Amino acid sequence: MELTERVKSRDRVVVVGGGITGLAAAHRLVSRASTASRPIEVVLLEAKDWIGGAIWTERADGFTIEGGADSFITNKPWALDLCRDLGLGDQIIATDDRNRRSFVVRGGKLLPVPEGFVLMAPGRMMPLLTSPILSARGKLRMLMDLVIPRKADDSDESLAAFVRRRLGREALDRLVQPLVGGIYTADPNELSLKATLPQFPAMEREHGSLILAAIRQGRQARAAERAASGARYGLFASLADGMDTLTRALAASLPPRTLRLGASVRRIVRPDPGQPWRVELLDGPPIEAGGVILTTEAHASARLIDGFDPELALQLRSIPYASSAIVTVAYRKDQVAHPLDGFGVVVPAIEGRSILAVSFLSVKFPRRAPAGTALMRVFVGGATQPELFELGDDELKALVRGELASLLGASGEPLLIGVARHSRAMPQYTLGHLDRVAAIRQRSARHSRLALAGNAFHGVGIPDCVRSGQEAADSMLLALADPAAPAAA
């Protein structure tokens, strides 16, 4: 190998995976290296022939159809900051406050989630006490949260165990499970509370009661909102022209020839710790690099590194995944009996239905559908109903149409209907997840200039993925500058 090529490979970073995490990592590497005037070559490899991962947008007949994420949370700043950094500030849009509520199914009817109830904490008492979602006994049991003592130790517990202990089984079955299930597509009996919603045990420790904590925090939030200046978006935001505006802007920000589509990685090897990494492709010559950032699903990353560290690969495979499908449906408004005066509906597992939730996308955000139409996204599968993901597209469409007819009074032929599948794409933060991640970090630290990033570790949302990619890039730059410093997982 020529000396010039060795220099090139030493200052080359290969990012595997063209989803939001990989794009954020590549963008960070390029921008930070440019600021520091460092000659770093970045190569971003994506197996598919399109970028975005769990973000993809289609536009047809006036509809903006999101096959993956349709928005991002705003109380974590990394996605908002990235949008602004890319010059997309004028594209950021808030949810439509005219119908800022959601529904939950009980007995086949859509009932409003009590105002102020956030995931598992009621920030206002009167809406909860007057809601028909819970029985009188269920409400009394929730009020016991005011007197139940704090947990004696700091050990992890499942989300379901925590809610049953503080709020009771009915609150879990009728409110918390469907609301949290809509985020994680998971079984709350398996979810690690510390790994998914650590703010709630913190609320218990600090205030002794979820109800008191939520009420106090609600007052503080309302006061802060009144005092705030500048743009305010509410809890969720999106991009006016669709979520792929973000991924396309990230790709456009990269230098020419950085992004390689249709580039499937076969394996990653390192002949010697002092030698460059070699990224072997299914088609084409291998790529040598000073550093590698893996942003694929944990099970996919495990396959790539199995040859040089089977123990790390085994640890990565210990993170379970669930598969889900999103069925997008559009009707004329006069085909739907329900007024669709909210953002969507979540379905408790106890109802025995075949869908997890329905998002009323054309109500939630402007410019998503032509006037006089309703655009909805229906979620199917997940950890609680994995068999439904195995249905064919026609079966899924028929199932969804039947559920929408029953719940919303939707009738007639849809204006459009399509299926987007996410196979083994949602990591499940089950009990012990933080310990598994810590073990992965410790093991991966043995390999200098290898970084692991993505939604498998510290958050599944878009802001979490952005942060993960950026932190992996920052650690890689430090490792390249100081060969003794390992790139962190």
N, C-alpha and C positions, 0 to 999 in steps of 0.2 A: 504493500500500500504506500502511496506517495505521502510525503510529509504534509503537503497541503490538504490532502484528504483526511489525515488524522486530525489536523487542526479543525477542519470543518466538522467532523463527527463529534469532536469534543465540545464544540459550541452549538450543537444541534439538539433540539428537544423534540421528541415525537410525542404527540398527544393522540391517544387512541380513543375514538368516540366523538361523533359530531353532534351530540345533543347539546343542551344548554350548558351543561357543566364543561364539556370539552371546548365549546366555543368561548365561554367565559375565561377558561384557562389560557387558551391560545391568544385571545385579545389582551389579557393581562401581561403575558410574556412579551408580546410584541410592543405594547405601549410602554412598559417599564424598561425594557431593553433599549428602546428608542430614546427615552428620557435620559437614561444613563450612558447613552452612546456606546452600548455594548453590542458587538457583532454576533447576535444569536440568530440562528435559523430555526424557525418553527415549522414542523410538519404536522398537519392535522389529518388523521386517517379516519375515514368513515366508510363502513362496509356497504351501506345502502347508496343509492344514487341520488339521495336528497339529504339535506341537513335538518336538524331540529329535534331528533329523538322523539320525546313525548309531546312536542309542540309541532303541530302541522295544521295549516289553514287552507281551506278550499273556498272558492268563490264561484257561485253559480246562480244565475237568474235573480240577482239582487240579494242573495243570501250569503252571509259570511259564516262558514261552517268550520268549527273547531274540532279536529279529530282527537286532540289531546287537551291540555290545559287551556281554559278559556279566560283565565285571569290570574293574578298573583296577589298575595296578601301584602298589605302596606305597613303593618307594624314591625316588620323586619325590613330594613332599609336597602338591602343589597340590590334587589331588582330595580327599584325606583332609581337608585343612584346610577346604576348601569345604563338605564334608559336615558337619563339626563346626560351622562357622559358621552353617549352615542349621538346626541342631538335629537332625541326623540321626546323631549319634554312636552312639545305641543301635541304629541300623539297620545299622551296618557289621558285616559278618561275614567271617570268615577261611575259607580253604579247609579242607576236612576232612583233617586230617593222617593219618588212618588209611590212606589210599591215595595218599600224596603222591609219586607218581612218574608218569612218562610212558613211552610205548613208541615205537619206531621200527620200520618194516617192513623186513625183509630176507628176500628169497625168499618173500614172501607170509606170513611169520610175524611176530608181534608180539614184539619183544625189548625188555627194559627199557633205557632210556637209562642209561648208567653213573651211579651216584650221585655227585653233586658236579660233574657236567658241566653247565656253564652256557653255552649258545649256542655257544661255540667254545673254551672253556677248561676243562680237567679239574682240578677242585679236589682230587681224591683219585686216587691212582695205582692202587691195587689194583682198584677196581671197573672202571677202564678196561682194565687189563691182562687181566682175566678175562672181559671182555665178548665175546660171540660176534658182536657187530655188526661189528667190524673183524677182518680177517685178521691173522696174525702179522706179515706184512710191513707192513700198515697201522699197527699199533701201534709197530713199530720206527721207522717213518718219523715218527710223532708224537713219539717220544722225541728225535728229532734237534732238536726245538725247544729242547732244553736247551743245545745247542752252536751252533746257527745264529746268526751275528752279527746285531746290530740293523740295521735299515734305515738306510742312510747319510744319507738326506735326509728332509725332512718333507713331501714331495709326497703328494698323495692317490693312492690306488689302490683298485681294486675289492675288494669283500669276498672274492670268489673268489680273486683274485690273492694277497691277504694270507694266506688260509688255505692255499692251495697252497704258498706260500713257507715258511710256518712249520710247518704240520702235515701237508701232503701232500694229494694228490688224493683218496685214499680217505676221509680224515676229512671233506673237503669234501662229497663225494658222499653219504656214509652218515650223517653226523651234522649238520654245520653247515648245509648247504643246506636240509634239511627243517625244522630247528629255526628258522632265521631266516626261511625261506619262510612259516612259519606266522604270523609277525608282519607281514611286509611284502608278502606275496603277490607277491614280486618275483624277478627273475633275479639271482643273486648276482654274475654276471659284469658286470652293469650297475650294481649298487649302489655308491654312494660310501661307503667305510668311515668317513671323517671325518664325514659327515653322518648316518650311521645309528648306528654303534657306536664313537664316538670313544674310549671307555674302553679298547678293545683295543690300538690303536696306542700309547696312553699307557702301558699295561702293558708293551709291548715296549720303549719308550724307558726306562722306569724300572727294569725288572727284567731286561731282556735276554731274557726267556723268558716265554711265556704260562703255561706249566705252573708255573714258580716263582711267578709273580705270583698265579695263582689259588690255589695252596696257601697262600701267605702271607695273602692276603686272606680266604680261608676260615677260617683260624685266628683272625684278628682279628674276623671277623663272629661266630664262635661265642663268643668271649670277650665281645664287646659284648652279645650276646643274653643270655648268662648274667648280666651285670651290669645289664641294662636292667630298668626298672620300668614299670608301666602296661600299657596294652593293646598287644598284639603280634599282627599279622595275617599274618605270612608275606609272601611276595613279592606275592601277589595278594589283593585283597579285593573284595567285592561288597556289595550292599544286600539285606537280608533279604526285602523285598517286591518285589524286582526293580529293575533299573537305572533304569527310568523314574521311580523315587522321587526321584532327584536332579533330573531335568529338570522334573518336576512341582513340586518344592519351589522351584526357581529361578523358575519362572513365577509361582507363588503369592506369591513375595516381591516381585514388581514391583507398582507402583501400578496402579490400574484404568486401562484403556484404553492401557496401555503396549504390550501385545502385540497385534499385528494379524495374524490368520491369513488365508490365502487372498489375501495381498497380494503379487502378483508385480511385481517392479521391471522396468521396460522399459529405462531408462537413467538415468545420473546425469550432470548437466551443471552447469557453473558459468559463467554469462555473463561474469563478470569476477572476477579474483582477490580483489577487495575485497567482492564480493557473496556472499550465502549460497549454499550448494549447493542444487540443486533435484533432488529424487528423483522421477522420473516413473514412475507406476504403469501397468500394463496396464489397470487399471480403477479409476477414481477420480481426484480432483484431485491435482496434484503436491504434494509436501511440501518446504517450505524448511527448511533446517537450517544451524546454524553449523558442525557437524561430521558426518562420515559414517564409520562403521566397517564395512568389508566383511568378512564372515566366511564367505562362500560359497567353493566350490572355486575354485582359481586360474583355471580356464578360464571359470567362470561370472562371476567378478569382471571378467575381461578383457572379456567382452561388455558389461558395464555401463559401463565407462569408455572404451570404444573411441572414442567420439565426441570426447572432449576430450584424450586422450593415447594415440594408437595405438601409440606406442613402448612405453609401460608395459604396455599390453594384450598386445603381442607378447612381452614378457619373461615375463608371467604365463603365456601359452600355451606357453612353452618348458618348463614343468614337466609331464612326462608323467603320465598317470593309468592305473590298471588297474581293471577291473571284476571283481567276484566275486559269488558267490551263497552263501547259507547255507541248507542244507536241514536242517530240524529234524525228527527222527524219534523216536518213542517206541514201545517194545515192552514186553511183559511180560518179566520177567527170564528166565522159563523158555523164551522164544523165542530167547534169545541164548546160544550155547555158551560164549563167552569170559566169564570171571568179572568183567570190567570192574573190575579191581583197580588202577586208576590214574586219572589225570585225563584221559587221552586218548592219541591216537596221531598221529604225523606220518609222512608218506609221502614218501620220497625220490623225486625226479624220475626217477632211474635205474631205479626199479621199473616205470616205464611205466604207472602207474595213472591213473585219471581223477579222483582227489580229492587235495586237498592235506593234509587233516588231519581228525581226528574228535575232538571234545571231549565227554567223558562228563560232561555238565553235572550230572546227578543224583548223580554220585559226587563231583564237585568241590565243590559247595555244597549245604548242607542245604535242605530244604523246596522243592525244585525239581520234584518229581514224587511222585505217590502211592506208598505202600509197595508193593513187589513189581513196580515198573516201572523202566524205564531210559530216560532222556531224553538224546538225543545231538544234537550240532550238527556237520554235515558241510560242509566248505568246498571250493568248486569254482571253478575259473577262475583269476583272477589274471593276472599278466604272462606266466607260462610256458605257460598253456593258455587264451588268450583266446577261442578258438572254443567252448569249453564253456559260456561264459556266454550264448552265443547260442541254446542249446538251449531248447525250450519247457519249461514247468513239468513236464508229464507225462514228458518225456524225462529231465529232471534227476532226478525222483523215481525213475524206473526205473533210471537209472545208479547212483544212491546205494544203492538197495536191493540191486543186484547187488554193489557193492563191500562193503557191510556183510555180505552173505551169505558172500562169499569170505574176508574178513578176520576177522570176528567170529562167523561161524556164525549170523547172524540169519536167522530163517525165519518164514514166515507173514505175514499182513497186519499192518502196523503199527497201533498204537492211534491214532496221528495222524502226519501228515506234511505239511509245508508248506515253501514256498520264499520266502525274502527276498532281494531283489536289491539290489546296491549298484553302480549304474552310474557309471563314471568317478569313483569316490569315494576311491580309495586313491592318493595321490600317490607317485610313484616318485622316490626320492632318488638319481638316477643320478650318475655321475661329473660333477663340475663343479657340483653342486647348491649348495654354499655360495657359489660365485662368482655363480651366478644370483640367489640370494637377496640377496647384497650389492648387485648391480646394481639389483634391484627396490627395495631400500631407498633407494638413492641417487636413483633416478628419482622415486619416490613422495614423497620429501622436498621436491620442488618444489611440491607441492600442500598448502598449509596446511590443517590439520584434516581430513585424509584418512588413515585408518589401515587397514592390511590385517592380518588375523589368520586363524588357522586351522591345519589340520594340513599345509598345503603348505610350511611354512617350516622349523620347528625342532622337529619331533617329531610323530608320528602318534597317540600314545596319548591317552587322556582327560586325564591330568594335564597333558600338553603343551598340549592344546587349552584347558584351563582357564587355564593360565598365559598363553597367547597372548592370550586374550580379556581377561584382567585387565590385562595390560601395555598392550594397546591402549587400554583405558579410562583407565588412569592417564595415559598420554601425551596422550590427548584432553583430559582435565581440565586438564593443564598448558597445552596449546595454547589452550584457551578462556580461561584466566586470563591468558595472555601471548600476544597475537596474533602475536608474532614467533617463537614457538616452534612448529615443525611437529609434527604428530602422526606418530609413527614407524610404519613398516610392521611 
